[in-house]
């Protein structure tokens, strides 16, 4: 069952020719595709609610993480890892279920000159190929929504983190209302979507060996973000050369409209949670 679900999740995210599409988008945007800056990559680089803006907000809530070895659990195409490496001076190890994401993460890190400080692996966050007490800190942004065995995920994070290391989680969590419509960016149907409330997430983390030290909803911020994004899109003639539509596919509009409606209706709650490994 675990393998079948992971295969379905990986297939959902896989996009053939993704690196070529990003390279073409960079070129069309006027960037050098062989040496793009993190700012030039930002529109496509961070596959979570509000992208780079939310990355900065989430990391600002966590204790200082400069210069440490960080695990990015569910790293996608590596945008958060590259930000941590370049702006925070971290050594970052990323792991993701989707092989094509890891290939793109590696290629983009080479093109941005960060290959020596960003290392990416294809694998499951439920069974990570790392020794106990390896990492000084960890981040996991928009990953747990696809994980049914949440307790095992958090236990694995606790295993590979050193004692007193901090974990920064940013996930779409279950809101107070039911009835979320699909597709959404992380799932075509409810079969591969496993949302937990912030309270349930906190309890599961504590059971796995963490102490939750901060929890903050970004729902209001996300609602405003989508309002501005939709208004900007309405003024444009088609999608921008570079954006999350390269990752979300042909039904991108439906996915983000359903996501925005879920925010408005209180069905989902994007939340940042910071925890310390006991």
C-alpha positions as CSV (number, residue, x, y, z in Angstrom):
1,X,0.0,0.0,0.0
2,X,2.8,2.4,0.9
3,X,4.7,1.7,-2.3
4,X,1.5,2.1,-4.4
5,X,0.7,5.4,-2.8
6,X,4.2,6.7,-3.2
7,X,4.1,5.7,-6.9
8,X,0.9,7.6,-7.4
9,X,2.3,10.7,-5.6
10,X,5.5,10.6,-7.7
11,X,3.5,10.2,-10.9
12,X,1.4,13.2,-9.9
13,X,4.4,15.5,-9.6
14,X,6.5,14.1,-12.5
15,X,6.7,16.4,-15.5
16,X,8.6,15.2,-18.6
17,X,11.0,17.8,-20.0
18,X,10.8,20.0,-16.9
19,X,14.4,21.2,-17.0
20,X,14.0,22.2,-20.7
21,X,10.8,24.0,-19.8
22,X,12.5,26.0,-17.0
23,X,15.5,26.8,-19.3
24,X,13.2,28.0,-22.0
25,X,11.3,30.1,-19.4
26,X,14.5,31.7,-18.1
27,X,15.6,32.5,-21.6
28,X,12.2,34.1,-22.4
29,X,12.4,36.1,-19.2
30,X,15.7,37.5,-20.2
31,X,17.8,35.5,-17.7
32,X,21.0,33.6,-18.5
33,X,19.8,29.9,-18.3
34,X,23.4,28.8,-17.6
35,X,23.8,31.0,-14.6
36,X,20.4,32.2,-13.3
37,X,20.1,34.0,-10.0
38,X,17.9,32.7,-7.2
39,X,15.7,35.7,-7.8
40,X,15.3,34.9,-11.5
41,X,14.4,31.3,-10.6
42,X,12.0,32.2,-7.8
43,X,8.7,32.2,-9.8
44,X,9.1,28.4,-10.4
45,X,11.6,27.4,-7.7
46,X,9.6,27.0,-4.5
47,X,6.5,24.8,-4.9
48,X,4.5,25.9,-1.9
49,X,2.0,28.6,-1.0
50,X,3.2,32.1,-1.8
51,X,6.7,30.8,-2.8
52,X,9.7,32.8,-1.7
53,X,7.6,35.2,0.3
54,X,6.3,32.4,2.5
55,X,9.8,30.8,2.7
56,X,11.1,34.0,4.3
57,X,8.2,34.2,6.7
58,X,8.6,30.6,7.8
59,X,12.3,30.8,8.3
60,X,12.0,34.0,10.2
61,X,9.8,32.1,12.7
62,X,12.5,29.5,13.3
63,X,15.6,30.0,15.4
64,X,18.7,31.2,13.6
65,X,19.9,28.5,11.3
66,X,22.9,30.0,9.6
67,X,25.9,27.8,8.8
68,X,24.5,24.5,9.8
69,X,23.7,21.2,8.0
70,X,20.0,21.2,7.1
71,X,17.8,18.5,5.8
72,X,15.1,19.5,3.3
73,X,12.6,16.7,3.6
74,X,10.5,16.8,0.4
75,X,12.9,19.2,-1.4
76,X,11.1,19.4,-4.8
77,X,13.3,21.1,-7.3
78,X,15.5,22.6,-4.6
79,X,14.5,26.2,-4.3
80,X,14.3,26.3,-0.5
81,X,17.6,24.3,-0.3
82,X,19.4,26.8,-2.6
83,X,18.1,29.7,-0.6
84,X,19.3,28.2,2.7
85,X,22.7,27.5,1.1
86,X,23.2,30.9,-0.5
87,X,21.6,33.3,2.0
88,X,22.1,31.4,5.2
89,X,25.4,29.7,4.5
90,X,24.0,26.2,5.2
91,X,25.1,22.8,3.8
92,X,21.8,21.3,2.6
93,X,20.8,17.8,1.9
94,X,17.5,17.3,0.1
95,X,15.4,14.2,-0.4
96,X,12.3,13.8,-2.6
97,X,10.2,11.0,-3.9
98,X,10.0,12.3,-7.5
99,X,13.2,11.4,-9.4
100,X,12.6,14.1,-12.1
101,X,12.4,16.8,-9.3
102,X,15.8,15.6,-7.9
103,X,17.4,15.7,-11.4
104,X,16.2,19.3,-11.9
105,X,17.2,20.3,-8.3
106,X,20.7,19.0,-9.1
107,X,21.0,20.7,-12.5
108,X,19.7,24.0,-11.2
109,X,22.1,23.9,-8.2
110,X,25.0,23.4,-10.7
111,X,23.8,26.3,-12.8
112,X,23.6,28.6,-9.8
113,X,27.0,27.6,-8.5
114,X,25.6,25.8,-5.4
115,X,26.3,22.2,-6.3
116,X,29.0,21.8,-3.6
117,X,26.6,22.9,-0.8
118,X,23.4,21.3,-2.0
119,X,23.1,17.5,-2.3
120,X,19.9,15.8,-3.4
121,X,18.7,12.3,-3.1
122,X,15.7,10.4,-4.6
123,X,13.9,8.5,-1.9
124,X,11.1,8.3,0.6
125,X,10.9,10.6,3.7
126,X,9.4,7.5,5.4
127,X,12.6,5.6,5.1
128,X,15.5,8.0,4.7
129,X,19.0,6.8,3.9
130,X,20.7,8.9,6.6
131,X,22.3,7.9,9.9
132,X,20.8,8.8,13.3
133,X,21.5,12.3,14.6
134,X,22.9,13.5,11.3
135,X,21.4,17.0,10.8
136,X,21.5,20.2,12.8
137,X,18.1,21.3,11.6
138,X,15.4,20.4,9.1
139,X,12.7,22.0,6.9
140,X,9.7,20.4,5.3
141,X,7.5,22.7,3.1
142,X,4.3,21.3,1.6
143,X,5.1,17.7,1.9
144,X,3.0,16.0,4.6
145,X,-0.3,16.6,2.6
146,X,0.6,13.5,0.5
147,X,1.7,11.3,3.5
148,X,-0.8,8.9,5.1
149,X,1.6,7.6,7.7
150,X,2.3,10.9,9.3
151,X,3.6,9.4,12.6
152,X,6.3,7.5,10.7
153,X,7.3,10.6,8.8
154,X,7.8,12.6,12.0
155,X,9.6,9.7,13.7
156,X,12.0,9.6,10.8
157,X,12.6,13.3,11.1
158,X,13.3,12.9,14.8
159,X,15.7,10.0,14.1
160,X,17.9,11.8,11.7
161,X,18.0,15.1,13.7
162,X,20.4,15.8,16.5
163,X,19.0,16.4,20.0
164,X,17.7,20.0,20.3
165,X,17.7,20.5,16.6
166,X,14.9,22.6,15.1
167,X,12.3,21.5,12.5
168,X,10.4,24.1,10.5
169,X,7.3,22.8,8.9
170,X,5.1,24.7,6.4
171,X,2.1,22.6,5.3
172,X,-1.4,22.9,4.0
173,X,-3.4,21.8,7.0
174,X,-7.1,20.9,7.4
175,X,-9.3,23.9,8.2
176,X,-12.5,23.9,10.3
177,X,-14.8,23.2,7.4
178,X,-15.1,20.1,5.1
179,X,-15.8,19.8,1.4
180,X,-12.5,20.7,-0.3
181,X,-12.8,20.4,-4.1
182,X,-10.2,18.7,-6.2
183,X,-7.9,18.9,-8.1
184,X,-5.5,20.9,-5.9
185,X,-1.8,21.5,-6.5
186,X,-0.8,18.5,-4.4
187,X,-3.4,16.0,-5.5
188,X,-5.8,15.2,-8.4
189,X,-8.3,13.6,-6.0
190,X,-8.7,13.0,-2.3
191,X,-7.2,9.5,-2.6
192,X,-3.7,10.9,-2.2
193,X,-4.5,13.9,0.1
194,X,-4.1,13.4,3.8
195,X,-4.6,16.7,5.6
196,X,-4.4,17.1,9.4
197,X,-5.4,20.0,11.5
198,X,-2.7,22.1,13.1
199,X,-3.7,20.6,16.5
200,X,-3.4,17.0,15.1
201,X,-0.1,17.8,13.5
202,X,1.2,19.2,16.8
203,X,0.1,16.0,18.7
204,X,1.8,13.7,16.1
205,X,5.0,15.7,16.3
206,X,5.0,15.5,20.1
207,X,4.4,11.7,20.0
208,X,7.4,11.4,17.6
209,X,9.7,13.2,20.1
210,X,9.4,16.9,19.3
211,X,8.4,19.9,21.4
212,X,6.3,22.3,19.4
213,X,7.5,25.9,20.2
214,X,5.6,27.9,17.6
215,X,2.5,27.6,15.4
216,X,1.2,30.3,13.1
217,X,-1.5,30.3,10.4
218,X,-0.7,32.0,7.1
219,X,-4.3,31.7,5.9
220,X,-5.0,35.4,5.8
221,X,-1.7,36.1,4.1
222,X,-2.4,33.3,1.5
223,X,-5.9,34.7,0.7
224,X,-4.4,38.1,0.0
225,X,-1.6,36.5,-2.0
226,X,-4.0,34.7,-4.3
227,X,-6.2,37.7,-4.7
228,X,-3.2,39.7,-6.0
229,X,-2.0,36.8,-8.1
230,X,-5.4,36.3,-9.8
231,X,-5.7,40.0,-10.4
232,X,-2.3,40.1,-12.0
233,X,-3.0,37.1,-14.2
234,X,-6.2,38.6,-15.4
235,X,-4.2,41.5,-16.8
236,X,-1.7,39.3,-18.7
237,X,-2.1,37.7,-22.1
238,X,-1.4,34.1,-21.0
239,X,0.9,32.6,-18.3
240,X,4.3,34.1,-17.6
241,X,7.3,32.3,-19.2
242,X,8.3,31.0,-15.8
243,X,5.9,30.0,-13.0
244,X,4.4,27.1,-11.1
245,X,2.3,26.2,-14.0
246,X,5.4,24.4,-15.3
247,X,5.0,22.1,-12.3
248,X,1.2,21.8,-12.0
249,X,0.3,20.9,-15.6
250,X,-2.7,21.4,-17.9
251,X,-5.2,21.9,-15.1
252,X,-3.3,24.5,-13.3
253,X,-6.1,27.0,-13.2
254,X,-8.5,24.5,-11.6
255,X,-6.0,23.5,-9.0
256,X,-5.3,27.0,-7.9
257,X,-8.9,28.1,-8.0
258,X,-9.9,25.2,-5.8
259,X,-7.0,26.0,-3.5
260,X,-8.1,29.6,-3.2
261,X,-11.7,28.6,-2.6
262,X,-10.6,26.2,0.1
263,X,-8.9,29.1,1.8
264,X,-11.9,31.4,1.5
265,X,-14.2,28.6,2.8
266,X,-12.1,27.7,5.8
267,X,-11.4,24.2,4.4
268,X,-7.6,24.5,4.4
269,X,-5.2,26.4,6.6
270,X,-1.5,26.8,5.5
271,X,0.3,26.8,8.7
272,X,4.0,27.2,9.9
273,X,5.0,25.1,12.8
274,X,8.4,25.1,14.5
275,X,9.4,22.2,16.8
276,X,12.5,21.2,18.7
277,X,13.7,17.6,18.8
278,X,13.8,16.3,22.4
